[in-house]
Amino acid sequence: MSKSVVFIHGAFTSPSCWEEWVPLYEGRGVRCVAPAWPHNDGDVATLRSKPDPELAGVGVTEIVERYAAAIGELDEAPWLLGHSFGGLIVQLLLAQGLGKGGVAI
């Protein structure tokens, strides 16, 4: 069984939405990866009030490529866990054979 999880956040948030989940899994010996979308890393309040203008040019393809690259750095196929729009990204990554399995919340 895979001991890696990739957490995928949804729109209007950031990897910080996983800040309580990551330690929970890591405490059980699971390697956790929670990358940000391109141009979408930081404090959620700041991202919402002053989004990076470059974020406007980021589409599904770029988001999937970001996570595919993170998965490519792992030594095994991970479980994928996505919230909201991140659930769609989970499905697209699974369709490419890049995960052991996935959950869309």
PyMOL commands that place a pseudoatom at each C-alpha (Angstrom):
pseudoatom trace, name=CA, resn=MET, resi=1, chain=A, elem=C, hetatm=0, pos=[0.000, 0.000, 0.000]
pseudoatom trace, name=CA, resn=SER, resi=2, chain=A, elem=C, hetatm=0, pos=[1.243, 3.475, -0.867]
pseudoatom trace, name=CA, resn=LYS, resi=3, chain=A, elem=C, hetatm=0, pos=[2.562, 5.549, 2.001]
pseudoatom trace, name=CA, resn=SER, resi=4, chain=A, elem=C, hetatm=0, pos=[2.256, 8.849, 0.129]
pseudoatom trace, name=CA, resn=VAL, resi=5, chain=A, elem=C, hetatm=0, pos=[-0.641, 11.281, -0.187]
pseudoatom trace, name=CA, resn=VAL, resi=6, chain=A, elem=C, hetatm=0, pos=[-0.880, 14.298, -2.452]
pseudoatom trace, name=CA, resn=PHE, resi=7, chain=A, elem=C, hetatm=0, pos=[-3.339, 16.890, -1.156]
pseudoatom trace, name=CA, resn=ILE, resi=8, chain=A, elem=C, hetatm=0, pos=[-4.967, 19.057, -3.825]
pseudoatom trace, name=CA, resn=HIS, resi=9, chain=A, elem=C, hetatm=0, pos=[-6.724, 22.246, -2.779]
pseudoatom trace, name=CA, resn=GLY, resi=10, chain=A, elem=C, hetatm=0, pos=[-9.695, 23.803, -4.499]
pseudoatom trace, name=CA, resn=ALA, resi=11, chain=A, elem=C, hetatm=0, pos=[-10.314, 27.244, -5.911]
pseudoatom trace, name=CA, resn=PHE, resi=12, chain=A, elem=C, hetatm=0, pos=[-10.237, 30.316, -3.668]
pseudoatom trace, name=CA, resn=THR, resi=13, chain=A, elem=C, hetatm=0, pos=[-7.960, 28.615, -1.155]
pseudoatom trace, name=CA, resn=SER, resi=14, chain=A, elem=C, hetatm=0, pos=[-4.363, 27.383, -0.872]
pseudoatom trace, name=CA, resn=PRO, resi=15, chain=A, elem=C, hetatm=0, pos=[-2.414, 24.446, 0.552]
pseudoatom trace, name=CA, resn=SER, resi=16, chain=A, elem=C, hetatm=0, pos=[-3.038, 25.960, 3.979]
pseudoatom trace, name=CA, resn=CYS, resi=17, chain=A, elem=C, hetatm=0, pos=[-6.471, 24.297, 3.914]
pseudoatom trace, name=CA, resn=TRP, resi=18, chain=A, elem=C, hetatm=0, pos=[-4.609, 21.045, 4.610]
pseudoatom trace, name=CA, resn=GLU, resi=19, chain=A, elem=C, hetatm=0, pos=[-2.662, 22.359, 7.628]
pseudoatom trace, name=CA, resn=GLU, resi=20, chain=A, elem=C, hetatm=0, pos=[-4.552, 20.109, 10.052]
pseudoatom trace, name=CA, resn=TRP, resi=21, chain=A, elem=C, hetatm=0, pos=[-4.639, 17.078, 7.755]
pseudoatom trace, name=CA, resn=VAL, resi=22, chain=A, elem=C, hetatm=0, pos=[-0.938, 16.896, 6.879]
pseudoatom trace, name=CA, resn=PRO, resi=23, chain=A, elem=C, hetatm=0, pos=[0.322, 16.468, 10.476]
pseudoatom trace, name=CA, resn=LEU, resi=24, chain=A, elem=C, hetatm=0, pos=[-2.392, 13.878, 11.109]
pseudoatom trace, name=CA, resn=TYR, resi=25, chain=A, elem=C, hetatm=0, pos=[-1.174, 11.727, 8.214]
pseudoatom trace, name=CA, resn=GLU, resi=26, chain=A, elem=C, hetatm=0, pos=[2.521, 12.409, 8.829]
pseudoatom trace, name=CA, resn=GLY, resi=27, chain=A, elem=C, hetatm=0, pos=[2.034, 11.280, 12.417]
pseudoatom trace, name=CA, resn=ARG, resi=28, chain=A, elem=C, hetatm=0, pos=[1.046, 7.914, 10.994]
pseudoatom trace, name=CA, resn=GLY, resi=29, chain=A, elem=C, hetatm=0, pos=[4.153, 7.653, 8.825]
pseudoatom trace, name=CA, resn=VAL, resi=30, chain=A, elem=C, hetatm=0, pos=[2.605, 8.887, 5.578]
pseudoatom trace, name=CA, resn=ARG, resi=31, chain=A, elem=C, hetatm=0, pos=[4.617, 11.155, 3.281]
pseudoatom trace, name=CA, resn=CYS, resi=32, chain=A, elem=C, hetatm=0, pos=[2.469, 14.196, 2.496]
pseudoatom trace, name=CA, resn=VAL, resi=33, chain=A, elem=C, hetatm=0, pos=[2.787, 16.605, -0.388]
pseudoatom trace, name=CA, resn=ALA, resi=34, chain=A, elem=C, hetatm=0, pos=[0.512, 19.646, -0.715]
pseudoatom trace, name=CA, resn=PRO, resi=35, chain=A, elem=C, hetatm=0, pos=[1.675, 21.856, -3.584]
pseudoatom trace, name=CA, resn=ALA, resi=36, chain=A, elem=C, hetatm=0, pos=[0.023, 25.117, -4.510]
pseudoatom trace, name=CA, resn=TRP, resi=37, chain=A, elem=C, hetatm=0, pos=[-1.429, 25.874, -7.888]
pseudoatom trace, name=CA, resn=PRO, resi=38, chain=A, elem=C, hetatm=0, pos=[0.826, 28.066, -10.031]
pseudoatom trace, name=CA, resn=HIS, resi=39, chain=A, elem=C, hetatm=0, pos=[0.680, 31.687, -8.728]
pseudoatom trace, name=CA, resn=ASN, resi=40, chain=A, elem=C, hetatm=0, pos=[-1.588, 30.670, -5.843]
pseudoatom trace, name=CA, resn=ASP, resi=41, chain=A, elem=C, hetatm=0, pos=[0.559, 30.145, -2.763]
pseudoatom trace, name=CA, resn=GLY, resi=42, chain=A, elem=C, hetatm=0, pos=[0.273, 32.065, 0.461]
pseudoatom trace, name=CA, resn=ASP, resi=43, chain=A, elem=C, hetatm=0, pos=[-2.224, 33.295, 2.997]
pseudoatom trace, name=CA, resn=VAL, resi=44, chain=A, elem=C, hetatm=0, pos=[-5.794, 32.770, 1.782]
pseudoatom trace, name=CA, resn=ALA, resi=45, chain=A, elem=C, hetatm=0, pos=[-7.020, 36.203, 2.887]
pseudoatom trace, name=CA, resn=THR, resi=46, chain=A, elem=C, hetatm=0, pos=[-4.214, 37.874, 0.950]
pseudoatom trace, name=CA, resn=LEU, resi=47, chain=A, elem=C, hetatm=0, pos=[-4.755, 35.668, -2.084]
pseudoatom trace, name=CA, resn=ARG, resi=48, chain=A, elem=C, hetatm=0, pos=[-8.420, 36.592, -2.128]
pseudoatom trace, name=CA, resn=SER, resi=49, chain=A, elem=C, hetatm=0, pos=[-7.887, 40.326, -1.613]
pseudoatom trace, name=CA, resn=LYS, resi=50, chain=A, elem=C, hetatm=0, pos=[-4.834, 40.699, -3.863]
pseudoatom trace, name=CA, resn=PRO, resi=51, chain=A, elem=C, hetatm=0, pos=[-4.575, 37.708, -6.220]
pseudoatom trace, name=CA, resn=ASP, resi=52, chain=A, elem=C, hetatm=0, pos=[-1.464, 37.359, -8.345]
pseudoatom trace, name=CA, resn=PRO, resi=53, chain=A, elem=C, hetatm=0, pos=[-2.441, 38.736, -11.795]
pseudoatom trace, name=CA, resn=GLU, resi=54, chain=A, elem=C, hetatm=0, pos=[-0.654, 35.749, -13.355]
pseudoatom trace, name=CA, resn=LEU, resi=55, chain=A, elem=C, hetatm=0, pos=[-3.256, 33.439, -11.785]
pseudoatom trace, name=CA, resn=ALA, resi=56, chain=A, elem=C, hetatm=0, pos=[-5.745, 34.667, -14.407]
pseudoatom trace, name=CA, resn=GLY, resi=57, chain=A, elem=C, hetatm=0, pos=[-3.752, 32.785, -17.054]
pseudoatom trace, name=CA, resn=VAL, resi=58, chain=A, elem=C, hetatm=0, pos=[-3.702, 29.478, -15.157]
pseudoatom trace, name=CA, resn=GLY, resi=59, chain=A, elem=C, hetatm=0, pos=[-6.063, 26.804, -16.417]
pseudoatom trace, name=CA, resn=VAL, resi=60, chain=A, elem=C, hetatm=0, pos=[-6.800, 23.190, -15.671]
pseudoatom trace, name=CA, resn=THR, resi=61, chain=A, elem=C, hetatm=0, pos=[-3.882, 22.027, -17.821]
pseudoatom trace, name=CA, resn=GLU, resi=62, chain=A, elem=C, hetatm=0, pos=[-1.344, 24.046, -15.838]
pseudoatom trace, name=CA, resn=ILE, resi=63, chain=A, elem=C, hetatm=0, pos=[-2.785, 22.884, -12.521]
pseudoatom trace, name=CA, resn=VAL, resi=64, chain=A, elem=C, hetatm=0, pos=[-2.701, 19.223, -13.561]
pseudoatom trace, name=CA, resn=GLU, resi=65, chain=A, elem=C, hetatm=0, pos=[0.873, 19.650, -14.831]
pseudoatom trace, name=CA, resn=ARG, resi=66, chain=A, elem=C, hetatm=0, pos=[1.928, 21.138, -11.459]
pseudoatom trace, name=CA, resn=TYR, resi=67, chain=A, elem=C, hetatm=0, pos=[0.578, 18.117, -9.574]
pseudoatom trace, name=CA, resn=ALA, resi=68, chain=A, elem=C, hetatm=0, pos=[1.890, 15.630, -12.134]
pseudoatom trace, name=CA, resn=ALA, resi=69, chain=A, elem=C, hetatm=0, pos=[5.364, 17.094, -11.623]
pseudoatom trace, name=CA, resn=ALA, resi=70, chain=A, elem=C, hetatm=0, pos=[5.042, 16.761, -7.833]
pseudoatom trace, name=CA, resn=ILE, resi=71, chain=A, elem=C, hetatm=0, pos=[3.877, 13.158, -8.222]
pseudoatom trace, name=CA, resn=GLY, resi=72, chain=A, elem=C, hetatm=0, pos=[6.813, 12.479, -10.528]
pseudoatom trace, name=CA, resn=GLU, resi=73, chain=A, elem=C, hetatm=0, pos=[9.189, 13.325, -7.673]
pseudoatom trace, name=CA, resn=LEU, resi=74, chain=A, elem=C, hetatm=0, pos=[7.754, 10.569, -5.477]
pseudoatom trace, name=CA, resn=ASP, resi=75, chain=A, elem=C, hetatm=0, pos=[9.132, 7.040, -5.427]
pseudoatom trace, name=CA, resn=GLU, resi=76, chain=A, elem=C, hetatm=0, pos=[5.657, 5.470, -5.643]
pseudoatom trace, name=CA, resn=ALA, resi=77, chain=A, elem=C, hetatm=0, pos=[2.192, 6.255, -6.911]
pseudoatom trace, name=CA, resn=PRO, resi=78, chain=A, elem=C, hetatm=0, pos=[0.441, 8.245, -4.171]
pseudoatom trace, name=CA, resn=TRP, resi=79, chain=A, elem=C, hetatm=0, pos=[-3.124, 8.423, -2.978]
pseudoatom trace, name=CA, resn=LEU, resi=80, chain=A, elem=C, hetatm=0, pos=[-4.713, 11.661, -4.187]
pseudoatom trace, name=CA, resn=LEU, resi=81, chain=A, elem=C, hetatm=0, pos=[-7.024, 13.704, -1.990]
pseudoatom trace, name=CA, resn=GLY, resi=82, chain=A, elem=C, hetatm=0, pos=[-8.760, 16.729, -3.478]
pseudoatom trace, name=CA, resn=HIS, resi=83, chain=A, elem=C, hetatm=0, pos=[-11.142, 19.306, -2.093]
pseudoatom trace, name=CA, resn=SER, resi=84, chain=A, elem=C, hetatm=0, pos=[-13.814, 20.939, -4.261]
pseudoatom trace, name=CA, resn=PHE, resi=85, chain=A, elem=C, hetatm=0, pos=[-12.214, 21.849, -7.631]
pseudoatom trace, name=CA, resn=GLY, resi=86, chain=A, elem=C, hetatm=0, pos=[-9.238, 19.804, -6.430]
pseudoatom trace, name=CA, resn=GLY, resi=87, chain=A, elem=C, hetatm=0, pos=[-11.517, 16.763, -6.796]
pseudoatom trace, name=CA, resn=LEU, resi=88, chain=A, elem=C, hetatm=0, pos=[-11.607, 17.352, -10.539]
pseudoatom trace, name=CA, resn=ILE, resi=89, chain=A, elem=C, hetatm=0, pos=[-7.813, 17.506, -10.573]
pseudoatom trace, name=CA, resn=VAL, resi=90, chain=A, elem=C, hetatm=0, pos=[-7.754, 14.172, -8.715]
pseudoatom trace, name=CA, resn=GLN, resi=91, chain=A, elem=C, hetatm=0, pos=[-9.925, 12.618, -11.420]
pseudoatom trace, name=CA, resn=LEU, resi=92, chain=A, elem=C, hetatm=0, pos=[-7.757, 13.987, -14.231]
pseudoatom trace, name=CA, resn=LEU, resi=93, chain=A, elem=C, hetatm=0, pos=[-4.565, 12.730, -12.579]
pseudoatom trace, name=CA, resn=LEU, resi=94, chain=A, elem=C, hetatm=0, pos=[-6.103, 9.289, -12.041]
pseudoatom trace, name=CA, resn=ALA, resi=95, chain=A, elem=C, hetatm=0, pos=[-7.137, 9.208, -15.708]
pseudoatom trace, name=CA, resn=GLN, resi=96, chain=A, elem=C, hetatm=0, pos=[-3.429, 9.661, -16.527]
pseudoatom trace, name=CA, resn=GLY, resi=97, chain=A, elem=C, hetatm=0, pos=[-2.505, 6.760, -14.246]
pseudoatom trace, name=CA, resn=LEU, resi=98, chain=A, elem=C, hetatm=0, pos=[-0.705, 9.033, -11.785]
pseudoatom trace, name=CA, resn=GLY, resi=99, chain=A, elem=C, hetatm=0, pos=[-2.261, 7.855, -8.538]
pseudoatom trace, name=CA, resn=LYS, resi=100, chain=A, elem=C, hetatm=0, pos=[-2.873, 4.698, -6.575]
pseudoatom trace, name=CA, resn=GLY, resi=101, chain=A, elem=C, hetatm=0, pos=[-6.427, 5.893, -5.941]
pseudoatom trace, name=CA, resn=GLY, resi=102, chain=A, elem=C, hetatm=0, pos=[-8.219, 9.065, -5.082]
pseudoatom trace, name=CA, resn=VAL, resi=103, chain=A, elem=C, hetatm=0, pos=[-10.806, 10.785, -2.966]
pseudoatom trace, name=CA, resn=ALA, resi=104, chain=A, elem=C, hetatm=0, pos=[-12.715, 13.903, -3.981]
pseudoatom trace, name=CA, resn=ILE, resi=105, chain=A, elem=C, hetatm=0, pos=[-14.234, 15.818, -1.083]
for i in range(1, 105): cmd.bond("trace and resi %d" % i, "trace and resi %d" % (i + 1))
show_as sticks, trace
zoom trace
